Amino acid sequence: MSNESIILLVAACSGVFALAAWVGLLAIPAWQSYSRAWERVAAVFLSLYVVAAFLVVGVGLGALVVWLWAS
């Protein structure tokens, strides 16, 4: 197995795990919190903002680690 295929496998597994975490930890509880369909859809849509915040924090911390490691 080449290095590139290992990287692709790790990226694919990370994407699947991230999607499963979003569904299990954010989307399903947001969906179950409301009874009307439009409220449920809005809650799931707004949970994407939580995912975006986690993404920004993760990228920021990763960049900080790379910057401190390189210097």
PDB file of N, CA, C and O in Angstrom:
ATOM      1  N   MET A   1       0.850  -1.176   0.000  1.00  0.00           N
ATOM      2  CA  MET A   1       0.000   0.000   0.000  1.00  0.00           C
ATOM      3  C   MET A   1       0.894   1.236   0.000  1.00  0.00           C
ATOM      4  O   MET A   1       1.791   1.370   0.833  1.00  0.00           O
ATOM      5  N   SER A   2       0.637   2.130  -0.940  1.00  0.00           N
ATOM      6  CA  SER A   2       1.480   3.324  -1.057  1.00  0.00           C
ATOM      7  C   SER A   2       1.088   4.366  -0.012  1.00  0.00           C
ATOM      8  O   SER A   2       0.036   4.279   0.621  1.00  0.00           O
ATOM      9  N   ASN A   3       1.957   5.340   0.145  1.00  0.00           N
ATOM     10  CA  ASN A   3       1.686   6.410   1.104  1.00  0.00           C
ATOM     11  C   ASN A   3       0.439   7.195   0.723  1.00  0.00           C
ATOM     12  O   ASN A   3      -0.333   7.600   1.592  1.00  0.00           O
ATOM     13  N   GLU A   4       0.242   7.410  -0.565  1.00  0.00           N
ATOM     14  CA  GLU A   4      -0.920   8.178  -1.005  1.00  0.00           C
ATOM     15  C   GLU A   4      -2.218   7.436  -0.715  1.00  0.00           C
ATOM     16  O   GLU A   4      -3.203   8.054  -0.311  1.00  0.00           O
ATOM     17  N   SER A   5      -2.234   6.134  -0.911  1.00  0.00           N
ATOM     18  CA  SER A   5      -3.453   5.380  -0.636  1.00  0.00           C
ATOM     19  C   SER A   5      -3.740   5.318   0.862  1.00  0.00           C
ATOM     20  O   SER A   5      -4.901   5.289   1.271  1.00  0.00           O
ATOM     21  N   ILE A   6      -2.692   5.299   1.679  1.00  0.00           N
ATOM     22  CA  ILE A   6      -2.893   5.352   3.136  1.00  0.00           C
ATOM     23  C   ILE A   6      -3.497   6.687   3.536  1.00  0.00           C
ATOM     24  O   ILE A   6      -4.403   6.733   4.368  1.00  0.00           O
ATOM     25  N   ILE A   7      -3.007   7.769   2.953  1.00  0.00           N
ATOM     26  CA  ILE A   7      -3.545   9.100   3.247  1.00  0.00           C
ATOM     27  C   ILE A   7      -5.009   9.183   2.833  1.00  0.00           C
ATOM     28  O   ILE A   7      -5.832   9.723   3.572  1.00  0.00           O
ATOM     29  N   LEU A   8      -5.339   8.656   1.663  1.00  0.00           N
ATOM     30  CA  LEU A   8      -6.722   8.673   1.207  1.00  0.00           C
ATOM     31  C   LEU A   8      -7.620   7.823   2.103  1.00  0.00           C
ATOM     32  O   LEU A   8      -8.760   8.203   2.369  1.00  0.00           O
ATOM     33  N   LEU A   9      -7.129   6.697   2.562  1.00  0.00           N
ATOM     34  CA  LEU A   9      -7.904   5.837   3.455  1.00  0.00           C
ATOM     35  C   LEU A   9      -8.154   6.530   4.791  1.00  0.00           C
ATOM     36  O   LEU A   9      -9.266   6.479   5.317  1.00  0.00           O
ATOM     37  N   VAL A  10      -7.145   7.166   5.333  1.00  0.00           N
ATOM     38  CA  VAL A  10      -7.294   7.887   6.595  1.00  0.00           C
ATOM     39  C   VAL A  10      -8.267   9.056   6.426  1.00  0.00           C
ATOM     40  O   VAL A  10      -9.103   9.292   7.298  1.00  0.00           O
ATOM     41  N   ALA A  11      -8.167   9.783   5.321  1.00  0.00           N
ATOM     42  CA  ALA A  11      -9.078  10.904   5.073  1.00  0.00           C
ATOM     43  C   ALA A  11     -10.518  10.419   4.922  1.00  0.00           C
ATOM     44  O   ALA A  11     -11.439  11.049   5.441  1.00  0.00           O
ATOM     45  N   ALA A  12     -10.719   9.306   4.215  1.00  0.00           N
ATOM     46  CA  ALA A  12     -12.069   8.773   4.038  1.00  0.00           C
ATOM     47  C   ALA A  12     -12.654   8.302   5.367  1.00  0.00           C
ATOM     48  O   ALA A  12     -13.817   8.574   5.665  1.00  0.00           O
ATOM     49  N   CYS A  13     -11.864   7.606   6.153  1.00  0.00           N
ATOM     50  CA  CYS A  13     -12.340   7.149   7.466  1.00  0.00           C
ATOM     51  C   CYS A  13     -12.646   8.330   8.388  1.00  0.00           C
ATOM     52  O   CYS A  13     -13.628   8.302   9.129  1.00  0.00           O
ATOM     53  N   SER A  14     -11.817   9.355   8.342  1.00  0.00           N
ATOM     54  CA  SER A  14     -12.064  10.549   9.159  1.00  0.00           C
ATOM     55  C   SER A  14     -13.356  11.236   8.743  1.00  0.00           C
ATOM     56  O   SER A  14     -14.118  11.696   9.594  1.00  0.00           O
ATOM     57  N   GLY A  15     -13.605  11.306   7.441  1.00  0.00           N
ATOM     58  CA  GLY A  15     -14.845  11.899   6.967  1.00  0.00           C
ATOM     59  C   GLY A  15     -16.068  11.119   7.403  1.00  0.00           C
ATOM     60  O   GLY A  15     -17.074  11.709   7.798  1.00  0.00           O
ATOM     61  N   VAL A  16     -15.992   9.797   7.335  1.00  0.00           N
ATOM     62  CA  VAL A  16     -17.115   8.961   7.770  1.00  0.00           C
ATOM     63  C   VAL A  16     -17.344   9.111   9.266  1.00  0.00           C
ATOM     64  O   VAL A  16     -18.489   9.235   9.701  1.00  0.00           O
ATOM     65  N   PHE A  17     -16.285   9.102  10.059  1.00  0.00           N
ATOM     66  CA  PHE A  17     -16.417   9.266  11.499  1.00  0.00           C
ATOM     67  C   PHE A  17     -16.951  10.648  11.862  1.00  0.00           C
ATOM     68  O   PHE A  17     -17.754  10.773  12.786  1.00  0.00           O
ATOM     69  N   ALA A  18     -16.519  11.684  11.150  1.00  0.00           N
ATOM     70  CA  ALA A  18     -17.015  13.035  11.410  1.00  0.00           C
ATOM     71  C   ALA A  18     -18.497  13.143  11.082  1.00  0.00           C
ATOM     72  O   ALA A  18     -19.256  13.758  11.831  1.00  0.00           O
ATOM     73  N   LEU A  19     -18.913  12.548   9.967  1.00  0.00           N
ATOM     74  CA  LEU A  19     -20.332  12.560   9.613  1.00  0.00           C
ATOM     75  C   LEU A  19     -21.158  11.804  10.645  1.00  0.00           C
ATOM     76  O   LEU A  19     -22.230  12.260  11.040  1.00  0.00           O
ATOM     77  N   ALA A  20     -20.664  10.653  11.082  1.00  0.00           N
ATOM     78  CA  ALA A  20     -21.378   9.879  12.096  1.00  0.00           C
ATOM     79  C   ALA A  20     -21.468  10.648  13.413  1.00  0.00           C
ATOM     80  O   ALA A  20     -22.499  10.601  14.084  1.00  0.00           O
ATOM     81  N   ALA A  21     -20.414  11.347  13.785  1.00  0.00           N
ATOM     82  CA  ALA A  21     -20.431  12.140  15.012  1.00  0.00           C
ATOM     83  C   ALA A  21     -21.428  13.290  14.900  1.00  0.00           C
ATOM     84  O   ALA A  21     -22.154  13.576  15.852  1.00  0.00           O
ATOM     85  N   TRP A  22     -21.470  13.951  13.741  1.00  0.00           N
ATOM     86  CA  TRP A  22     -22.434  15.041  13.554  1.00  0.00           C
ATOM     87  C   TRP A  22     -23.858  14.524  13.649  1.00  0.00           C
ATOM     88  O   TRP A  22     -24.703  15.128  14.309  1.00  0.00           O
ATOM     89  N   VAL A  23     -24.116  13.416  12.994  1.00  0.00           N
ATOM     90  CA  VAL A  23     -25.475  12.856  13.022  1.00  0.00           C
ATOM     91  C   VAL A  23     -25.839  12.434  14.439  1.00  0.00           C
ATOM     92  O   VAL A  23     -26.917  12.772  14.928  1.00  0.00           O
ATOM     93  N   GLY A  24     -24.956  11.703  15.097  1.00  0.00           N
ATOM     94  CA  GLY A  24     -25.272  11.162  16.413  1.00  0.00           C
ATOM     95  C   GLY A  24     -25.281  12.175  17.539  1.00  0.00           C
ATOM     96  O   GLY A  24     -26.098  12.083  18.455  1.00  0.00           O
ATOM     97  N   LEU A  25     -24.378  13.141  17.476  1.00  0.00           N
ATOM     98  CA  LEU A  25     -24.235  14.081  18.590  1.00  0.00           C
ATOM     99  C   LEU A  25     -24.938  15.418  18.381  1.00  0.00           C
ATOM    100  O   LEU A  25     -25.240  16.106  19.356  1.00  0.00           O
ATOM    101  N   LEU A  26     -25.207  15.804  17.130  1.00  0.00           N
ATOM    102  CA  LEU A  26     -25.810  17.109  16.878  1.00  0.00           C
ATOM    103  C   LEU A  26     -27.146  17.029  16.139  1.00  0.00           C
ATOM    104  O   LEU A  26     -28.130  17.620  16.584  1.00  0.00           O
ATOM    105  N   ALA A  27     -27.194  16.316  15.033  1.00  0.00           N
ATOM    106  CA  ALA A  27     -28.389  16.342  14.191  1.00  0.00           C
ATOM    107  C   ALA A  27     -29.568  15.622  14.832  1.00  0.00           C
ATOM    108  O   ALA A  27     -30.678  16.155  14.852  1.00  0.00           O
ATOM    109  N   ILE A  28     -29.346  14.431  15.350  1.00  0.00           N
ATOM    110  CA  ILE A  28     -30.466  13.686  15.948  1.00  0.00           C
ATOM    111  C   ILE A  28     -31.030  14.395  17.182  1.00  0.00           C
ATOM    112  O   ILE A  28     -32.250  14.527  17.280  1.00  0.00           O
ATOM    113  N   PRO A  29     -30.206  14.857  18.128  1.00  0.00           N
ATOM    114  CA  PRO A  29     -30.791  15.600  19.252  1.00  0.00           C
ATOM    115  C   PRO A  29     -31.495  16.892  18.821  1.00  0.00           C
ATOM    116  O   PRO A  29     -32.518  17.260  19.398  1.00  0.00           O
ATOM    117  N   ALA A  30     -30.957  17.576  17.818  1.00  0.00           N
ATOM    118  CA  ALA A  30     -31.621  18.792  17.329  1.00  0.00           C
ATOM    119  C   ALA A  30     -32.961  18.437  16.695  1.00  0.00           C
ATOM    120  O   ALA A  30     -33.946  19.150  16.884  1.00  0.00           O
ATOM    121  N   TRP A  31     -33.002  17.349  15.951  1.00  0.00           N
ATOM    122  CA  TRP A  31     -34.244  16.911  15.292  1.00  0.00           C
ATOM    123  C   TRP A  31     -35.297  16.525  16.327  1.00  0.00           C
ATOM    124  O   TRP A  31     -36.473  16.846  16.159  1.00  0.00           O
ATOM    125  N   GLN A  32     -34.892  15.849  17.385  1.00  0.00           N
ATOM    126  CA  GLN A  32     -35.838  15.367  18.382  1.00  0.00           C
ATOM    127  C   GLN A  32     -36.310  16.460  19.340  1.00  0.00           C
ATOM    128  O   GLN A  32     -37.251  16.241  20.102  1.00  0.00           O
ATOM    129  N   SER A  33     -35.686  17.607  19.315  1.00  0.00           N
ATOM    130  CA  SER A  33     -36.052  18.669  20.240  1.00  0.00           C
ATOM    131  C   SER A  33     -37.321  19.413  19.843  1.00  0.00           C
ATOM    132  O   SER A  33     -37.919  20.096  20.674  1.00  0.00           O
ATOM    133  N   TYR A  34     -37.734  19.294  18.609  1.00  0.00           N
ATOM    134  CA  TYR A  34     -38.878  20.046  18.118  1.00  0.00           C
ATOM    135  C   TYR A  34     -39.900  19.102  17.492  1.00  0.00           C
ATOM    136  O   TYR A  34     -39.582  17.968  17.131  1.00  0.00           O
ATOM    137  N   SER A  35     -41.143  19.596  17.371  1.00  0.00           N
ATOM    138  CA  SER A  35     -42.203  18.738  16.829  1.00  0.00           C
ATOM    139  C   SER A  35     -42.612  19.132  15.412  1.00  0.00           C
ATOM    140  O   SER A  35     -43.013  18.270  14.629  1.00  0.00           O
ATOM    141  N   ARG A  36     -42.520  20.398  15.073  1.00  0.00           N
ATOM    142  CA  ARG A  36     -42.900  20.829  13.722  1.00  0.00           C
ATOM    143  C   ARG A  36     -41.750  20.589  12.750  1.00  0.00           C
ATOM    144  O   ARG A  36     -40.576  20.689  13.105  1.00  0.00           O
ATOM    145  N   ALA A  37     -42.124  20.269  11.518  1.00  0.00           N
ATOM    146  CA  ALA A  37     -41.111  19.911  10.522  1.00  0.00           C
ATOM    147  C   ALA A  37     -40.164  21.069  10.230  1.00  0.00           C
ATOM    148  O   ALA A  37     -38.955  20.860  10.136  1.00  0.00           O
ATOM    149  N   TRP A  38     -40.690  22.292  10.084  1.00  0.00           N
ATOM    150  CA  TRP A  38     -39.815  23.417   9.748  1.00  0.00           C
ATOM    151  C   TRP A  38     -38.876  23.738  10.900  1.00  0.00           C
ATOM    152  O   TRP A  38     -37.751  24.178  10.662  1.00  0.00           O
ATOM    153  N   GLU A  39     -39.308  23.529  12.157  1.00  0.00           N
ATOM    154  CA  GLU A  39     -38.429  23.757  13.292  1.00  0.00           C
ATOM    155  C   GLU A  39     -37.310  22.724  13.326  1.00  0.00           C
ATOM    156  O   GLU A  39     -36.166  23.043  13.649  1.00  0.00           O
ATOM    157  N   ARG A  40     -37.652  21.480  12.987  1.00  0.00           N
ATOM    158  CA  ARG A  40     -36.649  20.424  12.954  1.00  0.00           C
ATOM    159  C   ARG A  40     -35.599  20.694  11.881  1.00  0.00           C
ATOM    160  O   ARG A  40     -34.400  20.555  12.124  1.00  0.00           O
ATOM    161  N   VAL A  41     -36.054  21.076  10.710  1.00  0.00           N
ATOM    162  CA  VAL A  41     -35.118  21.367   9.620  1.00  0.00           C
ATOM    163  C   VAL A  41     -34.229  22.556   9.985  1.00  0.00           C
ATOM    164  O   VAL A  41     -33.026  22.543   9.725  1.00  0.00           O
ATOM    165  N   ALA A  42     -34.828  23.580  10.587  1.00  0.00           N
ATOM    166  CA  ALA A  42     -34.052  24.753  10.997  1.00  0.00           C
ATOM    167  C   ALA A  42     -33.020  24.389  12.070  1.00  0.00           C
ATOM    168  O   ALA A  42     -31.896  24.890  12.042  1.00  0.00           O
ATOM    169  N   ALA A  43     -33.392  23.528  13.004  1.00  0.00           N
ATOM    170  CA  ALA A  43     -32.459  23.134  14.062  1.00  0.00           C
ATOM    171  C   ALA A  43     -31.287  22.340  13.496  1.00  0.00           C
ATOM    172  O   ALA A  43     -30.145  22.540  13.908  1.00  0.00           O
ATOM    173  N   VAL A  44     -31.565  21.444  12.555  1.00  0.00           N
ATOM    174  CA  VAL A  44     -30.483  20.679  11.942  1.00  0.00           C
ATOM    175  C   VAL A  44     -29.591  21.600  11.118  1.00  0.00           C
ATOM    176  O   VAL A  44     -28.369  21.457  11.131  1.00  0.00           O
ATOM    177  N   PHE A  45     -30.200  22.550  10.396  1.00  0.00           N
ATOM    178  CA  PHE A  45     -29.410  23.502   9.621  1.00  0.00           C
ATOM    179  C   PHE A  45     -28.523  24.344  10.545  1.00  0.00           C
ATOM    180  O   PHE A  45     -27.355  24.579  10.237  1.00  0.00           O
ATOM    181  N   LEU A  46     -29.065  24.790  11.655  1.00  0.00           N
ATOM    182  CA  LEU A  46     -28.268  25.606  12.568  1.00  0.00           C
ATOM    183  C   LEU A  46     -27.182  24.790  13.264  1.00  0.00           C
ATOM    184  O   LEU A  46     -26.181  25.351  13.710  1.00  0.00           O
ATOM    185  N   SER A  47     -27.364  23.479  13.362  1.00  0.00           N
ATOM    186  CA  SER A  47     -26.297  22.657  13.942  1.00  0.00           C
ATOM    187  C   SER A  47     -25.055  22.650  13.045  1.00  0.00           C
ATOM    188  O   SER A  47     -23.952  22.354  13.504  1.00  0.00           O
ATOM    189  N   LEU A  48     -25.241  22.976  11.774  1.00  0.00           N
ATOM    190  CA  LEU A  48     -24.084  23.090  10.883  1.00  0.00           C
ATOM    191  C   LEU A  48     -23.174  24.246  11.301  1.00  0.00           C
ATOM    192  O   LEU A  48     -21.970  24.214  11.047  1.00  0.00           O
ATOM    193  N   TYR A  49     -23.751  25.271  11.946  1.00  0.00           N
ATOM    194  CA  TYR A  49     -22.927  26.359  12.472  1.00  0.00           C
ATOM    195  C   TYR A  49     -22.035  25.850  13.601  1.00  0.00           C
ATOM    196  O   TYR A  49     -20.899  26.302  13.747  1.00  0.00           O
ATOM    197  N   VAL A  50     -22.540  24.922  14.390  1.00  0.00           N
ATOM    198  CA  VAL A  50     -21.726  24.323  15.447  1.00  0.00           C
ATOM    199  C   VAL A  50     -20.576  23.546  14.829  1.00  0.00           C
ATOM    200  O   VAL A  50     -19.445  23.620  15.311  1.00  0.00           O
ATOM    201  N   VAL A  51     -20.856  22.803  13.765  1.00  0.00           N
ATOM    202  CA  VAL A  51     -19.807  22.066  13.070  1.00  0.00           C
ATOM    203  C   VAL A  51     -18.771  23.033  12.497  1.00  0.00           C
ATOM    204  O   VAL A  51     -17.570  22.773  12.568  1.00  0.00           O
ATOM    205  N   ALA A  52     -19.235  24.141  11.931  1.00  0.00           N
ATOM    206  CA  ALA A  52     -18.308  25.133  11.380  1.00  0.00           C
ATOM    207  C   ALA A  52     -17.431  25.727  12.484  1.00  0.00           C
ATOM    208  O   ALA A  52     -16.244  25.968  12.266  1.00  0.00           O
ATOM    209  N   ALA A  53     -18.003  25.964  13.662  1.00  0.00           N
ATOM    210  CA  ALA A  53     -17.211  26.490  14.775  1.00  0.00           C
ATOM    211  C   ALA A  53     -16.160  25.477  15.216  1.00  0.00           C
ATOM    212  O   ALA A  53     -15.015  25.844  15.480  1.00  0.00           O
ATOM    213  N   PHE A  54     -16.548  24.195  15.299  1.00  0.00           N
ATOM    214  CA  PHE A  54     -15.567  23.161  15.637  1.00  0.00           C
ATOM    215  C   PHE A  54     -14.469  23.090  14.589  1.00  0.00           C
ATOM    216  O   PHE A  54     -13.299  22.902  14.925  1.00  0.00           O
ATOM    217  N   LEU A  55     -14.833  23.238  13.339  1.00  0.00           N
ATOM    218  CA  LEU A  55     -13.854  23.193  12.256  1.00  0.00           C
ATOM    219  C   LEU A  55     -12.868  24.352  12.362  1.00  0.00           C
ATOM    220  O   LEU A  55     -11.664  24.154  12.201  1.00  0.00           O
ATOM    221  N   VAL A  56     -13.360  25.547  12.628  1.00  0.00           N
ATOM    222  CA  VAL A  56     -12.494  26.722  12.757  1.00  0.00           C
ATOM    223  C   VAL A  56     -11.543  26.550  13.939  1.00  0.00           C
ATOM    224  O   VAL A  56     -10.354  26.848  13.831  1.00  0.00           O
ATOM    225  N   VAL A  57     -12.063  26.073  15.059  1.00  0.00           N
ATOM    226  CA  VAL A  57     -11.209  25.864  16.232  1.00  0.00           C
ATOM    227  C   VAL A  57     -10.166  24.786  15.948  1.00  0.00           C
ATOM    228  O   VAL A  57      -9.003  24.938  16.323  1.00  0.00           O
ATOM    229  N   GLY A  58     -10.565  23.708  15.297  1.00  0.00           N
ATOM    230  CA  GLY A  58      -9.631  22.636  14.983  1.00  0.00           C
ATOM    231  C   GLY A  58      -8.535  23.066  14.031  1.00  0.00           C
ATOM    232  O   GLY A  58      -7.368  22.725  14.224  1.00  0.00           O
ATOM    233  N   VAL A  59      -8.908  23.816  13.000  1.00  0.00           N
ATOM    234  CA  VAL A  59      -7.908  24.312  12.058  1.00  0.00           C
ATOM    235  C   VAL A  59      -6.972  25.301  12.751  1.00  0.00           C
ATOM    236  O   VAL A  59      -5.766  25.300  12.506  1.00  0.00           O
ATOM    237  N   GLY A  60      -7.528  26.133  13.604  1.00  0.00           N
ATOM    238  CA  GLY A  60      -6.696  27.089  14.333  1.00  0.00           C
ATOM    239  C   GLY A  60      -5.704  26.406  15.261  1.00  0.00           C
ATOM    240  O   GLY A  60      -4.535  26.787  15.316  1.00  0.00           O
ATOM    241  N   LEU A  61      -6.168  25.399  15.987  1.00  0.00           N
ATOM    242  CA  LEU A  61      -5.265  24.672  16.872  1.00  0.00           C
ATOM    243  C   LEU A  61      -4.223  23.890  16.076  1.00  0.00           C
ATOM    244  O   LEU A  61      -3.062  23.814  16.478  1.00  0.00           O
ATOM    245  N   GLY A  62      -4.631  23.316  14.963  1.00  0.00           N
ATOM    246  CA  GLY A  62      -3.672  22.618  14.109  1.00  0.00           C
ATOM    247  C   GLY A  62      -2.624  23.547  13.555  1.00  0.00           C
ATOM    248  O   GLY A  62      -1.443  23.200  13.515  1.00  0.00           O
ATOM    249  N   ALA A  63      -3.037  24.728  13.125  1.00  0.00           N
ATOM    250  CA  ALA A  63      -2.083  25.714  12.618  1.00  0.00           C
ATOM    251  C   ALA A  63      -1.136  26.171  13.721  1.00  0.00           C
ATOM    252  O   ALA A  63       0.049  26.392  13.471  1.00  0.00           O
ATOM    253  N   LEU A  64      -1.650  26.313  14.933  1.00  0.00           N
ATOM    254  CA  LEU A  64      -0.803  26.698  16.060  1.00  0.00           C
ATOM    255  C   LEU A  64       0.242  25.627  16.343  1.00  0.00           C
ATOM    256  O   LEU A  64       1.406  25.943  16.586  1.00  0.00           O
ATOM    257  N   VAL A  65      -0.167  24.367  16.312  1.00  0.00           N
ATOM    258  CA  VAL A  65       0.793  23.271  16.544  1.00  0.00           C
ATOM    259  C   VAL A  65       1.869  23.265  15.466  1.00  0.00           C
ATOM    260  O   VAL A  65       3.053  23.122  15.770  1.00  0.00           O
ATOM    261  N   VAL A  66       1.465  23.418  14.211  1.00  0.00           N
ATOM    262  CA  VAL A  66       2.445  23.433  13.112  1.00  0.00           C
ATOM    263  C   VAL A  66       3.375  24.631  13.257  1.00  0.00           C
ATOM    264  O   VAL A  66       4.581  24.499  13.052  1.00  0.00           O
ATOM    265  N   TRP A  67       2.841  25.786  13.603  1.00  0.00           N
ATOM    266  CA  TRP A  67       3.663  26.990  13.738  1.00  0.00           C
ATOM    267  C   TRP A  67       4.654  26.845  14.895  1.00  0.00           C
ATOM    268  O   TRP A  67       5.818  27.224  14.764  1.00  0.00           O
ATOM    269  N   LEU A  68       4.196  26.297  16.029  1.00  0.00           N
ATOM    270  CA  LEU A  68       5.109  26.125  17.157  1.00  0.00           C
ATOM    271  C   LEU A  68       6.146  25.037  16.881  1.00  0.00           C
ATOM    272  O   LEU A  68       7.281  25.131  17.347  1.00  0.00           O
ATOM    273  N   TRP A  69       5.763  24.010  16.129  1.00  0.00           N
ATOM    274  CA  TRP A  69       6.690  22.940  15.821  1.00  0.00           C
ATOM    275  C   TRP A  69       7.772  23.416  14.839  1.00  0.00           C
ATOM    276  O   TRP A  69       8.929  23.007  14.937  1.00  0.00           O
ATOM    277  N   ALA A  70       7.386  24.278  13.899  1.00  0.00           N
ATOM    278  CA  ALA A  70       8.325  24.743  12.882  1.00  0.00           C
ATOM    279  C   ALA A  70       9.292  25.783  13.439  1.00  0.00           C
ATOM    280  O   ALA A  70      10.388  25.955  12.905  1.00  0.00           O
ATOM    281  N   SER A  71       8.910  26.463  14.482  1.00  0.00           N
ATOM    282  CA  SER A  71       9.788  27.540  14.984  1.00  0.00           C
ATOM    283  C   SER A  71      10.698  27.083  16.091  1.00  0.00           C
ATOM    284  O   SER A  71      11.487  27.874  16.609  1.00  0.00           O
TER     285      SER A  71
END
